[in-house]
Amino acid sequence: MVVYCYVEVCTSTLYKKKSQENQEPVSFHRFPSDPNLRAQWIKALVEGNHQLNADTLPQNPKICNLHFRMQDVEKTGFMHLRLKPKSVPSIFPNARRER
């Protein structure tokens, strides 16, 4: 089974195979079931990443931890990462940079 990050342009994937040594662990997080927090995630994708398909989510979309600030993620074990409550993705490859 392959897991892909839902954020456009992100190339993070997770295969059922051993990860390479010295590789930072990438975790994938489901969209929240809370409707208000889910709406914030969708809004972040639309406004922050300019992702047009964000309002039509596939069946089980996931976003990798690379789109969350370090303070939004906590390490729970050797390689397991978990999002803190109310975390919203905020780091996007399609974001326009301020000049």
C-alpha atoms as a printed R data frame, in Angstrom:
   type eleno elety resid chain resno       x      y      z
1  ATOM     1    CA   MET     A     1   0.000  0.000  0.000
2  ATOM     2    CA   VAL     A     2   1.292  3.453 -0.900
3  ATOM     3    CA   VAL     A     3   0.395  6.603  1.001
4  ATOM     4    CA   TYR     A     4   0.769  9.980 -0.695
5  ATOM     5    CA   CYS     A     5   0.725 13.478  0.748
6  ATOM     6    CA   TYR     A     6  -2.388 15.348 -0.459
7  ATOM     7    CA   VAL     A     7  -0.566 18.688 -0.752
8  ATOM     8    CA   GLU     A     8   0.039 19.511 -4.422
9  ATOM     9    CA   VAL     A     9   3.690 19.373 -5.503
10 ATOM    10    CA   CYS     A    10   4.711 17.447 -2.360
11 ATOM    11    CA   THR     A    11   6.513 14.226 -3.249
12 ATOM    12    CA   SER     A    12   6.342 12.538  0.156
13 ATOM    13    CA   THR     A    13   5.196  8.939 -0.050
14 ATOM    14    CA   LEU     A    14   5.174  5.988  2.280
15 ATOM    15    CA   TYR     A    15   5.725  2.489  0.954
16 ATOM    16    CA   LYS     A    16   5.514 -0.717  2.926
17 ATOM    17    CA   LYS     A    17   9.264 -1.208  2.918
18 ATOM    18    CA   LYS     A    18  12.150 -0.352  5.188
19 ATOM    19    CA   SER     A    19  13.141  3.288  5.080
20 ATOM    20    CA   GLN     A    20  16.682  4.220  4.221
21 ATOM    21    CA   GLU     A    21  19.164  4.795  7.013
22 ATOM    22    CA   ASN     A    22  19.768  8.371  8.160
23 ATOM    23    CA   GLN     A    23  16.454  9.413  6.652
24 ATOM    24    CA   GLU     A    24  14.211 11.759  8.633
25 ATOM    25    CA   PRO     A    25  10.960 10.015  9.470
26 ATOM    26    CA   VAL     A    26   7.945 11.345  7.601
27 ATOM    27    CA   SER     A    27   4.574 10.756  9.172
28 ATOM    28    CA   PHE     A    28   1.213 11.111  7.487
29 ATOM    29    CA   HIS     A    29  -1.789 12.578  9.242
30 ATOM    30    CA   ARG     A    30  -5.464 12.129  8.396
31 ATOM    31    CA   PHE     A    31  -7.711 15.110  7.977
32 ATOM    32    CA   PRO     A    32  -9.420 15.801 11.302
33 ATOM    33    CA   SER     A    33 -12.945 14.530 11.907
34 ATOM    34    CA   ASP     A    34 -13.872 17.760 13.714
35 ATOM    35    CA   PRO     A    35 -15.708 19.820 11.044
36 ATOM    36    CA   ASN     A    36 -14.278 23.169 12.216
37 ATOM    37    CA   LEU     A    37 -10.668 21.990 12.257
38 ATOM    38    CA   ARG     A    38 -11.174 20.165  8.948
39 ATOM    39    CA   ALA     A    39 -12.446 23.428  7.429
40 ATOM    40    CA   GLN     A    40  -9.301 25.199  8.711
41 ATOM    41    CA   TRP     A    41  -7.105 22.580  6.997
42 ATOM    42    CA   ILE     A    42  -8.996 23.025  3.722
43 ATOM    43    CA   LYS     A    43  -8.784 26.811  4.024
44 ATOM    44    CA   ALA     A    44  -5.019 26.534  4.621
45 ATOM    45    CA   LEU     A    45  -4.639 24.448  1.450
46 ATOM    46    CA   VAL     A    46  -6.665 26.905 -0.619
47 ATOM    47    CA   GLU     A    47  -5.168 30.130  0.739
48 ATOM    48    CA   GLY     A    48  -1.646 28.963  1.640
49 ATOM    49    CA   ASN     A    49  -0.944 26.510 -1.158
50 ATOM    50    CA   HIS     A    50  -3.349 27.851 -3.813
51 ATOM    51    CA   GLN     A    51  -4.698 24.311 -4.162
52 ATOM    52    CA   LEU     A    52  -7.892 24.401 -6.205
53 ATOM    53    CA   ASN     A    53  -9.019 20.820 -5.521
54 ATOM    54    CA   ALA     A    54  -8.902 21.158 -1.715
55 ATOM    55    CA   ASP     A    55 -12.664 21.299 -1.288
56 ATOM    56    CA   THR     A    56 -13.173 17.947 -3.073
57 ATOM    57    CA   LEU     A    57 -11.164 15.578 -0.893
58 ATOM    58    CA   PRO     A    58 -10.514 11.958 -1.863
59 ATOM    59    CA   GLN     A    59 -11.658  9.175  0.450
60 ATOM    60    CA   ASN     A    60  -8.723  9.121  2.913
61 ATOM    61    CA   PRO     A    61  -6.508 12.142  2.312
62 ATOM    62    CA   LYS     A    62  -3.374 12.539  4.398
63 ATOM    63    CA   ILE     A    63  -0.860 15.342  4.829
64 ATOM    64    CA   CYS     A    64   2.745 14.691  5.807
65 ATOM    65    CA   ASN     A    65   4.406 16.311  8.787
66 ATOM    66    CA   LEU     A    66   6.603 18.454  6.492
67 ATOM    67    CA   HIS     A    67   3.656 20.879  6.161
68 ATOM    68    CA   PHE     A    68   3.404 21.546  9.894
69 ATOM    69    CA   ARG     A    69   5.605 23.755 12.040
70 ATOM    70    CA   MET     A    70   7.955 21.968 14.443
71 ATOM    71    CA   GLN     A    71   5.947 23.219 17.418
72 ATOM    72    CA   ASP     A    72   2.803 21.543 15.976
73 ATOM    73    CA   VAL     A    73   4.368 18.059 15.995
74 ATOM    74    CA   GLU     A    74   5.434 15.956 18.966
75 ATOM    75    CA   LYS     A    75   7.618 12.873 18.941
76 ATOM    76    CA   THR     A    76   6.017  9.924 20.735
77 ATOM    77    CA   GLY     A    77   8.567  7.162 20.614
78 ATOM    78    CA   PHE     A    78  11.640  6.478 18.550
79 ATOM    79    CA   MET     A    79  10.203  7.351 15.130
80 ATOM    80    CA   HIS     A    80   6.519  8.085 15.708
81 ATOM    81    CA   LEU     A    81   5.306 11.647 15.221
82 ATOM    82    CA   ARG     A    82   1.906 12.935 16.308
83 ATOM    83    CA   LEU     A    83   0.169 16.250 15.684
84 ATOM    84    CA   LYS     A    84  -0.752 18.366 18.649
85 ATOM    85    CA   PRO     A    85  -4.451 19.193 18.987
86 ATOM    86    CA   LYS     A    86  -5.712 22.046 16.797
87 ATOM    87    CA   SER     A    87  -2.633 21.941 14.514
88 ATOM    88    CA   VAL     A    88  -3.173 23.339 11.027
89 ATOM    89    CA   PRO     A    89  -0.787 22.839  8.076
90 ATOM    90    CA   SER     A    90   1.097 26.035  7.263
91 ATOM    91    CA   ILE     A    91   4.207 25.138  5.226
92 ATOM    92    CA   PHE     A    92   3.468 24.759  1.509
93 ATOM    93    CA   PRO     A    93   5.628 24.446 -1.629
94 ATOM    94    CA   ASN     A    94   3.212 26.529 -3.739
95 ATOM    95    CA   ALA     A    95   3.110 29.451 -1.316
96 ATOM    96    CA   ARG     A    96   4.037 32.788 -2.809
97 ATOM    97    CA   ARG     A    97   7.043 34.329 -1.172
98 ATOM    98    CA   GLU     A    98   6.876 37.908  0.045
99 ATOM    99    CA   ARG     A    99   9.464 40.172 -1.571
